[in-house]
Each structure stands twice: as structure tokens, then as C-alpha cells.
Amino acid sequence: MAMNQGGRSSNGSQKMVKVGLLILAMCLGGYILGPPLYWHLLEGLAAVSRSSSCPLCDCDCSSQPLLNIPQGLINASFTDCAKRDPEVSEETQKNFADLLSEELKLREAEALDRQQQADKALLDAKKLTSQYQKEADKCNSGMETCEEAREKAEAALVAQKRLTATWEQRARQRGWKEGAATAK
């Protein structure tokens, strides 16, 4: 009986977990898909309301300006800005030229600084290369000296073995036997 109740409660909790996951999935889907659907629907409704309130007009739009500002929003100073004032234009061009000149000087100074840093790095690299080359030359010289000494030692060893063999041969001819030497 206790087992039955335990089985029912786990079955009930599994259903609750499934329902909770379903609700979570629906909320997540609404969160992800909601805003795009809302704006798409809003644009569709706006297009429908525009098409029903305004009949089609047949006009030649090429003669109209690209930017049409309503009369209430037109600022007189804004339209005056479009006119060329020689004094302002000259001053603006001078300021613009000064700014460009200053920018070029700054970039030139930066380029010169980078060039100096690159030259310094190159000089340091050349110094290190020279130092390593000197060390390599010393090492090669030492290796050659060692090789010559080894060759001389090998030649001396061969000569010493020959001399030893000659003395052993003479000693054997006079009756010497190896291991028969007695200490007196």
C-alpha cells in the first residue's frame, strides 16, 4: 500500500514537471517570437490602414525634391544655411584646411615615431645577431681545436699501441710471459 502511494506521488510529480516544462517552453517561445510577430503585425495593420484611407495618386514625382519639409517645420535659418556665404565659406574652408594640415602633421609625427621605434628594434636585432654570430664563431673555433686535439690524441694512442706491441713482442722473444711477472 505504501508502495502504491509512492508510485502515485512520483507519477503525479512527473506530470507536474511536464506541465511546468510545457509552460516554460511556451513562455520562452513567446519571449523569442513575440516581438518580431508584434512588429510584423503592427506594420501589416499600418499598411492596411494607409491603403484604405488614402487613394492611389497618379503624379510625376521627378520634379519634386527628395526631401519635402512641411511649411510649419521650415526654419528660415535652415534654408539660409544652404546658400553660400563667401565670408563663412572662406573661413570654413580655412578652418577645414587647418584641421587637415594639423591632422597630417599628427599622422606624420606618429609615422616618424613608429619609424624610429622600428629602426631601434632593427638596430637591436642586428646587435644581437652580431653577438650570436661571434659566440657561434667562438664555438666553431673551439670545436675545431677540440677536433684537432682529438685527432692528435688518437694518432698518439695508435703510436703508443704500436710501441707497446713492439716492446711486448721483444719481451716475449726474451722469454717474458704474460701474468708470470714476479714481484721481488
C-alpha positions as CSV (number, residue, x, y, z in Angstrom):
1,M,0.0,0.0,0.0
2,A,2.8,2.4,0.8
3,M,4.4,1.4,-2.4
4,N,1.3,2.3,-4.3
5,Q,1.1,5.8,-2.8
6,G,4.8,6.3,-3.5
7,G,4.2,5.3,-7.1
8,R,1.3,7.7,-7.4
9,S,3.1,10.6,-6.0
10,S,6.1,10.1,-8.3
11,N,3.7,9.8,-11.2
12,G,1.9,13.0,-10.1
13,S,5.2,14.8,-9.7
14,Q,6.3,13.7,-13.2
15,K,3.1,15.2,-14.6
16,M,3.8,18.4,-12.7
17,V,7.3,18.6,-14.1
18,K,6.0,18.0,-17.6
19,V,3.3,20.7,-17.2
20,G,6.0,23.1,-15.7
21,L,8.3,22.4,-18.7
22,L,5.5,23.0,-21.1
23,I,4.6,26.3,-19.5
24,L,8.3,27.3,-19.5
25,A,8.6,26.3,-23.2
26,M,5.6,28.4,-24.1
27,C,6.9,31.4,-22.2
28,L,10.3,31.1,-23.9
29,G,8.7,30.7,-27.3
30,G,6.5,33.8,-26.7
31,Y,9.6,35.7,-25.5
32,I,11.6,34.9,-28.6
33,L,8.8,35.0,-31.2
34,G,6.6,37.7,-29.6
35,P,8.4,40.9,-30.5
36,P,9.0,40.1,-34.2
37,L,5.4,38.9,-34.6
38,Y,4.1,42.1,-32.9
39,W,6.1,44.4,-35.1
40,H,5.2,42.4,-38.2
41,L,1.5,42.6,-37.3
42,L,1.8,46.3,-36.5
43,E,3.4,47.0,-39.9
44,G,0.7,45.0,-41.6
45,L,-2.1,46.9,-39.9
46,A,-0.4,50.2,-40.7
47,A,-0.2,49.2,-44.3
48,V,-3.9,48.2,-44.4
49,S,-5.0,51.5,-42.7
50,R,-2.9,53.6,-45.1
51,S,-4.2,51.8,-48.2
52,S,-7.8,52.3,-47.1
53,S,-7.5,55.9,-46.1
54,C,-5.5,57.2,-49.0
55,P,-6.5,56.5,-52.6
56,L,-3.8,55.9,-55.2
57,C,-2.4,59.1,-56.7
58,D,-1.0,59.4,-60.2
59,C,1.7,62.0,-60.1
60,D,5.1,62.8,-61.6
61,C,7.5,62.8,-58.7
62,S,10.6,63.6,-60.6
63,S,10.0,67.4,-60.3
64,Q,9.6,67.3,-56.5
65,P,12.6,67.5,-54.2
66,L,13.7,64.3,-52.5
67,L,13.3,66.0,-49.1
68,N,10.0,67.7,-48.6
69,I,9.7,69.6,-45.4
70,P,6.3,70.8,-44.3
71,Q,5.8,74.6,-44.1
72,G,5.3,74.6,-40.4
73,L,8.7,72.9,-39.8
74,I,10.7,75.0,-42.1
75,N,13.3,77.1,-40.3
76,A,14.4,80.2,-42.2
77,S,17.9,79.9,-41.0
78,F,18.0,76.3,-42.2
79,T,17.2,77.3,-45.7
80,D,19.7,80.2,-45.4
81,C,22.4,77.7,-44.5
82,A,22.2,76.2,-47.9
83,K,23.1,79.5,-49.5
84,R,26.8,80.2,-49.9
85,D,28.1,83.0,-47.8
86,P,31.5,83.9,-49.2
87,E,32.9,85.1,-45.8
88,V,31.7,82.0,-43.9
89,S,32.6,79.7,-46.8
90,E,36.2,81.1,-46.9
91,E,36.5,80.8,-43.1
92,T,35.1,77.3,-43.1
93,Q,37.5,76.3,-45.8
94,K,40.4,77.8,-44.0
95,N,39.4,76.0,-40.8
96,F,39.0,72.8,-42.6
97,A,42.4,73.2,-44.3
98,D,44.0,74.0,-40.9
99,L,42.3,70.9,-39.4
100,L,43.5,68.8,-42.3
101,S,47.0,70.2,-42.0
102,E,47.1,69.6,-38.3
103,E,45.8,66.0,-38.8
104,L,48.5,65.4,-41.4
105,K,51.2,66.7,-39.1
106,L,50.0,64.5,-36.3
107,R,50.0,61.5,-38.6
108,E,53.4,62.4,-39.8
109,A,54.7,62.6,-36.3
110,E,53.1,59.3,-35.4
111,A,54.7,57.7,-38.5
112,L,58.1,59.2,-37.7
113,D,57.8,57.9,-34.1
114,R,56.9,54.4,-35.4
115,Q,59.8,54.5,-37.9
116,Q,62.2,55.5,-35.1
117,Q,60.9,52.6,-33.0
118,A,61.3,50.2,-35.9
119,D,64.8,51.5,-36.6
120,K,65.7,51.0,-33.0
121,A,64.3,47.5,-33.0
122,L,66.2,46.7,-36.2
123,L,69.4,48.0,-34.7
124,D,68.9,45.9,-31.5
125,A,68.2,42.9,-33.7
126,K,71.4,43.5,-35.7
127,K,73.4,43.8,-32.4
128,L,72.0,40.5,-31.1
129,T,72.7,38.8,-34.4
130,S,76.3,40.1,-34.3
131,Q,76.7,38.9,-30.7
132,Y,75.3,35.5,-31.5
133,Q,77.5,35.2,-34.6
134,K,80.6,36.0,-32.5
135,E,79.5,33.3,-30.0
136,A,79.0,30.9,-32.8
137,D,82.4,31.6,-34.3
138,K,84.0,31.1,-30.9
139,C,82.1,27.8,-30.5
140,N,83.2,26.7,-34.0
141,S,86.8,27.6,-33.3
142,G,86.7,25.7,-30.0
143,M,85.1,22.7,-31.8
144,E,87.9,22.8,-34.4
145,T,90.5,23.0,-31.7
146,C,88.9,20.1,-29.9
147,E,88.7,18.1,-33.1
148,E,92.3,18.7,-33.9
149,A,93.3,17.7,-30.3
150,R,91.2,14.5,-30.5
151,E,92.8,13.6,-33.8
152,K,96.3,14.2,-32.4
153,A,95.3,12.1,-29.3
154,E,94.1,9.3,-31.5
155,A,97.3,9.4,-33.5
156,A,99.4,9.4,-30.3
157,L,97.3,6.4,-29.0
158,V,97.8,4.4,-32.2
159,A,101.6,5.2,-32.0
160,Q,101.7,4.2,-28.3
161,K,99.8,1.0,-29.1
162,R,102.4,0.2,-31.8
163,L,105.2,0.9,-29.5
164,T,103.7,-1.2,-26.7
165,A,103.1,-4.1,-29.2
166,T,106.8,-3.8,-30.2
167,W,108.0,-3.9,-26.6
168,E,105.7,-6.8,-25.8
169,Q,107.0,-8.7,-28.8
170,R,110.6,-8.1,-27.8
171,A,109.8,-9.1,-24.2
172,R,108.2,-12.3,-25.4
173,Q,111.2,-13.1,-27.6
174,R,113.4,-12.9,-24.5
175,G,111.1,-15.2,-22.5
176,W,108.6,-12.9,-20.9
177,K,105.1,-14.5,-20.3
178,E,102.1,-12.5,-19.5
179,G,100.9,-13.0,-15.9
180,A,104.3,-14.6,-15.0
181,A,105.8,-11.5,-13.6
182,T,107.0,-11.9,-10.0
183,A,107.5,-9.2,-7.5
184,K,110.9,-9.2,-5.9
